[in-house]
Amino acid sequence: MNNATRNAPLTYVAIYVPVRIVEWMILRVFITRNPLGVARETLWAKSAFWVAGGVVISCLADLPLGVMEGGIVPIGRPFC
């Protein structure tokens, strides 16, 4: 993380992406149900795409905030 403090995109990826993955996995647990008896492998494959899509959307939603703050990637306490 020593080099990441001087590199905003690396800091963003190292900190925010893993947190978002955990957040979207928690949401998946609360939302996903298996009422039709779908195979677990199929359910997990669909869930993986859903989590990845949620992470991408969340990261894209940060771009306007970063631009407003004068950079492209938002880093700092207001974005935690």
Secondary structure, 3 states (H helix, E strand, C coil): CCCHHHCHHHHHHHHHHHHHHHHHHHHHHHHCCCCCCCCHHHHHHHHHHHHHHHHHHHHHHHHHHHHHCCCCCCCCHHHC
